[in-house]
Amino acid sequence: MALTPEHIVGDLIDIYRKVDEGQRLSFEDGMRLYETPNLNAVGYMANIVRERRHGGRTYYVRNQHINYTNICNKFCKFCSFYAKKGGPAPYQMSLDEVRTRLQWHADVPMTEIHMVGGINPRLPYQYYLDLVRIVKEVRPGVHVKAFTAVEIVEIARQGKVTMEQALADLIEAGLDSLPGGGIEILSERVHKELFGKKLNGEEWKNVARAASKLGLKQYATMLYGHIETNEERVDHLVQLRELQDETQNFLTMTPLSFHPEATELADIPAPTADTDLRNIAVSRLMLDNFEHIKSFWIMNTVPVTQMALWYGADDADGTVHEYEITYKDGEFGNKSQVLTRDNMIKMIEEVHRIPIERDSLYNEIVREEEPAPKVRNLTAVPMANA
Ligand code: SF4
C-alpha cells in the first residue's frame, strides 16, 4: 500500500493542506508543529517547502570566521566565548594578527570572511573600519559579513555617531552584510533573564531596519534550547516574518543550537536531535518569506546537518576554518574547525542532495580549475507516493 500524505501527517492534515496550497501558517499552527510527537510529519511538510524552492540543491560557501576579540562587557548567561575567570583567557587581535590569520588560508579560494566579536570597550571606532579594510586589502573581492546589531551599536557609541552613520562608514570601508545574531530570541522575558545588557528586541529591529534602508543585506538567527518556551520560539519566527514582510532584506534564517557547556546554564541538557531538526523544520514552515534555511554544522553536528537537509534546510553553511564562539578549551576540543570543500561535498552527497557552492548572496560559483562535484541526478527524491 502506498503511503499517502494523510498517513504521514495524521492529525496535522489541516496544516499539510495549507502547506500544499502555499498558505501562510498561523501562530497556532506553529505551536502544534512544536508540540506534536510526530516529528516525521513536521519534517515531511518542511521538505515539501524546501524542495518546492530548491529541489535537492544544497548550498555551501567557502568562508573563514574571525572572532577578533573575546573581551566583552555584556556577560550573557548563555555565552561560553567571552573571557572570564576560570574560562577563556582574554584576547584582542591586532590588525596585524587579523592580516596574518587571513593569510593562513591564502591558498583557499574563499568568497566570504565572517567576523564577529565581543563588546570590547577598549576598541576605538577606527579599529572596526580598519578591520574591514584589511580584509578587503588581503582578499580583494571577498564578501565581508560582519558585526551583530549589538556590535553596530557599540561601534556607533565609540565613534560618537548615529547608528546609521556607523553603518554608512562601515559600508564605505567594505562591509557587505550583517550576519544576524545579537538578539538570540525576540522575547523580553528571555532578554531580561539571559542577556539584559544587550539590545532588546525593538533596538535590534531598528538596526535591521537601518541596514535595510542602506541596502546592506542581512541574515537572521534564533538561539534555541536554553530557557525559551515553544510560545517564544513561534513568536520569534512570527516577528521575523513580519520584519521580512516589511524590509524584504533577510537572505537566510539559521536556527542555532544552544551549547550549555562552560556557560552559566551548564546544568541545562543540550538540545537533542529532535529539537535541532524540529527547529529547522518549523522555521522552514513558518518563514514563508525567507528563501533559505541553514543548518550550521558547527552547532548541529555533521550527522544532524545531514538529516536537516531532509527537514527543511537547503544550506549547510561553509568551510569555516576557525570558530571560537563555542570554543571549548583544553580537554573539550580545538578551535580549528574546518570542513574542506571535499568534506562538504561528501557530507551533502552522502544524503543524496546536490552540493552547490555559492557566494554570500547565493550566486552559484563554478570553478573551471576544480573538478565538479559528483552531482547525481538527484532532484526531489519522493518521500511518499501521494
Ligand atoms: Fe558578549 Fe556576545 Fe558573549 Fe553576549 S554573546 S557575552 S555580547 S560575546
Residues whose N, C-alpha, C, O or C-beta is under 5 A from the ligand:
A	BS01	SF4	C72 K74 F75 C76 C79 F81 Y82 G117 G118 I119
